[in-house]
């Protein structure tokens, strides 16, 4: 009986251990993206691999190695270290928005960021190195699929017939600053819904951005840049209070009023534009201007989508409308307004909708 009891306890412990192991696998495998497209098969010929680069990304004085950087830190013990930073990487937060600050040049970060997305199961549909912008294609998080007996038994044989009904894409913006580089990741999602009472036809519609997904990919990118898993989780959990953003009218022009200085407001407005479906074609930080256009987010291009109908009526073949988003400092506060493509103040209903969309995302 004693041996039987010991065997029973051993079996129970083994079962619990297996259960805990299964839970840990599920917890660590909540993200498993599979691109909707196919990877390119052509490689860059060797004689074209050394293309000229924009001189704004040139590294003064030559390349800096990781060993040299660590040696410099060791020889400068008087330099304070922020609680939210590890090495030359830190994470900042304002409300639901987060971004990474790295003490490296954009040129040093572009290739690691590109490799990061490809290693995460995505293809890149946009690569604008001169603007520091890359964007993934639409992809499905396969970790959300139910792990039932049929799928578990047949595996890849029937894997293609399963769908979550959700697609995600991510935009990465790498922006140079006087002290290094800021990296922003914004999420845009779509969901498949029935469009009639018979439920035999579906369309893709936008769904709200997911700040938790943005944070998770920022955390994983930090690991790619040299931060450990444990350290990255600590940095991602650091919180900061959000500043208020309200819609007001100044001289009959709708504006967003933000209770914080220009630098922080500039970052947050840029991330809000990325989240809400605007493509930043160019930016002039010294003038406080984002040059943007709206692009319908639908992956199948069949429906105009919510924002498409909001800003351009119902015609799906209309050209995207271009705007300038002006971020203007007023001491410790900042005002955000909309201008037309020529730079004149925009007071139309479109401007009112745009400032409301920005203000809602900044809350």
N, C-alpha and C positions, 0 to 999 in steps of 0.2 A: 504493500500500500504506500509505503514511504517513497519507493522508487516511482510508483505511478503518480503520486502527488508531485514529485519533483519534475517528472516528465510533463505533467499537465501545466505546471508553472512555466517550464521552459517553452512549451508550445505557445502559451499565452503571451510570454515575452517576445517570442519570435513573431507572432501575429501582430503585436503592437508595434514592433520595430518595422515590420514590413509596411504597416499602415502609415506610420510616420514618414517613412521613406517615400511612399507614394504621394503623401501630401506635400512633401518638400519638392518633389519633382513637379507637381502641378503648380505650386507657388512660384517656382523659378521658370516656368514655361508658359506664362500667361501671354507672351508675345511671340508669335511665330508667323511672320508675314511671308506671303507668296505673291510675287509680282504677277499682274495680269498680262504682262507682255513677255517678250522673249529677249534674251540677252543678245547683243550684237556679236557676230562671229568674226568680224574683221578686226585686225589689230593695226595700230599705227605703225607704218614702216619705220625701220630704224633711222633712216635719214631725215624723218620728220618729227622725231621724238623730242628734239631740242628746239622747240619753238620759242620765238622771242616773247617776253612777258611785259606786261604793263609796268613801267618804271615806278609806279606808286607803291608796288610791292617789293621793290628792291631792298635787300638787307644791307644797311650801312655797315661797312667794314668787313663784309664777308659773312659766311655761315657761322652760326653759333651751335655748338654741340651740347648735348645734355650734360656730359661730364664737366664741360667748361662752366655751364650754368650752375651746377651744383657746387663746384669749387668756388664760384663767386659768392654764393649764398653762405658757404662755410666761412669765408673770409670777411663777411660783413654781418657779424652777430648783432649789431645795433639796429638792424632793419626790423621794424615791427611786423608781425604776421597776423593777418586778420583771422578771426575764428572761422569764417566761411571760406577759407582758402587752403589748398594743399599744394605746396610747391609753387608753381607759377599759374595755377588754375583756381578760380573761385566761382561761386554761383551767387547771383544776386536775385532778389525777388521783390516784386511790388504787387500785392494782391494775388491774383491767380497767374500772373506773368512771371516767368523766370528766364534768365539768360546766363551765359557763361562769359567770364572775363579771363583772358589768357594773355600772359606776358610774352607773346610771340607775334610775329608778323603774319598778316593774312596769307602770304605766300607759303609760309611754313605750315599753315593749317589747312590749306585747300585740299591737298591730296589725301591727308588722313581723314578729313571729313567725307570726301568722296568715297574712299575705301570703306568707311564706316557704314554708309547707306547700302552699298553693294553687299557687304558682309551680312547686313540685316535683312536681306531678301528683296531689296528694291532695285529698280532700274531708274536712272536719272533721265528725265525728259527735258530738263532745262539745266544748262551749265553756262553761266555768264560770269566768267572769272573776273572780267573788268569791273563788274558791279558787285561781285562777291555773293552771287545768288545761285543756288542750285535747288532743283525741285524734283521730287520723285514722281513716278507714275502712280496710278491708282492701284492699290494692293489690298489683299484681304488678310485679316488676322486669323489664320487657321487654328490658332489655339482656342478660339471661341467655339469651334465645332464640337458637338457632343461626342464623347468617347464611348459610343454604344457598342454592343456585341458585334453587330453587322460590320460596322466600320473597322472595329478592332480586328476582326477575323479576316476580312477581305482586303483590308489595307488600301493600297494605291489603286486596286482594281476598280473600286467604286468611289474613290476619293474625289473624283472630278464632278460627281453629281451632287456633292454636298456644298452648300453655300450658307454663309452667315447672313446674307442680305445687307452687308455693310462693306464699304470700301473706304480706305484712308489714303491720304497723300500728305507729304510733309515738305515744307519749304525751309531751307536753311539760308540764313543771311549772315555773311561774315563781313563785319564792318571795322575798318581801321580806326583807332583812337590815338591820341597823343602818347598814351602809355602802353599800347599793345593792341589787342583785338577783342571785339565783342562778338559772340556767336548767338544767334537767335534761331530757335526752331518753332515753327508754327504748324498746327494741325488743321486740316480741313477734312470733313467727313461727308459721306453720302449714304443714304439708306434706300433700299428697294421697297416700295409700297404699292399696294393695289390702287388702281385708278378708276375702278368701276364697281358696281354693287355685285356683279357676278364673280368678282375676284379671279378673273382669268387673264388679266393684263396688268403689268406692273410698269412703273416708271421710277427713275432715280431722283431723289430729292435731297437737298442739303440737310445735314443735321448739325447740331451745335459742335463747336470745336471742343476738344477734350484736353484741358490743362494738365491732367494727370499723365496722359500719354506724352505730351510735350516734355514734362518733367522727367519721365522715365527715359526718353531718348536723349535728353540732355545729360542725364546721369550716366547712361551707357557711353555717350561720346566722351565724357570725362575719363572714363575707364580707358577708352581708346587713346586718350592723350596722356596716360600715365598714372592716373589716380586709381587706387585700389578699390575693389568692390565695397569694402566696409567703409572707407573714407567717403566714397561717392554717395553712399546712402545717408551718411551723417550730413553732408553738405546739402543734399536734396531735401532733407527734413527741416532745414533752417527756415524760419518764417520771418516775415517783415510786414508791418501794417501797410495797408494800401492808402494812398492819398485820394481825396475826393475828386470826382470829375463831374461837372454839371453842364447842362445845355443852357445857353443864355443868348441874348440878342444884343449886338453892339452896332449901332448905326444901321439898324434894319438888316443886319447880316447875322445869320445864325453862327454861333461859335461854341466850342467846348472850352470850358475854363478848368484848368488843372492846378491844384494847390501844391505845386512843386516846381523846382527850377528847370531850366531849359534842358540840360543834359539828360536828366532822368525822364522828362516828358518826351524828348525826342526819341529815346529808346522805346518807350511804351507805345507811342503813337505808331512807330514803324511796325512793331509787333502786332498791334491791333489791325493795321492795314493788311498785313500778311494773313491774319486769321480770317478776316471778313471778306476775302475774295478779290482784293485789289492786287494788281501786279505793279510793283514798283519798277518803273522803267529807268529811272535815274533819281538821284538825290543830291542835294547841295546843303550839307550840314551848316556851312558858314552862313548861308542865307536862310536856313530853316525851312527848306522846301523839299517835299516829296513829289515827284512827277509820277502819277499813277494812271492806270486805266483799269476798268473792270473787265474780268473774263469770267464767263459762265462756267461754273465748276462741274457741270454734268460730264461723267465719263463716257456716256454713249452719244452725246451731242444731239439728242433728239428733243429735249425739252428745254425751254428757256430758263427754268429754275427760278427760285424765289427772288434772288437779287437781280437776275436778268430782267424779270418782269417789273421789279421795283424801280429800276433805273432806266430801262429802255422800252417800256411798253410791253408788247407781246411779240414783236417781230424778232425771230431768232436769227435772222441774217443781218441785222443791223450791226454797224461797226461799233466796237467798244467806245464808250465815252471817256475822254481824257480829262483829268483834273489836276490841279496843283493843290496840295495840302500844305498850308503855311503854319509852321510852329513858331510862335513869336513869344519871346521872353518878356516878362514884366516883373523884374525883381525876383522874388521867391515864388511867383506864380507864372503860368504860361497859358496863352490863348491859342487855340487851334481853329483855323478857318479854312474855307474852301474857295479856290479860285478856278476860273475856267482855264482852258488850254492856253489862252493868250496872257494870263496873269491878272485878269480883272476880277474883282470881288464877285463871288457867286451868291446870289440871293434867292435862287429858284427853289422849288420843292425838292429837287435832287440834293441841293446843299443841306437842306433841313434834315433829310433822311440820312445823309452821310454823317453829319455831326452827331446825330442820335446813335447811329451804329457804332461810331468810335467811342462815344461816351458810355454806352452800354457795355462795351468790351473792357473799358478801363475801370469799371466799378469792381 
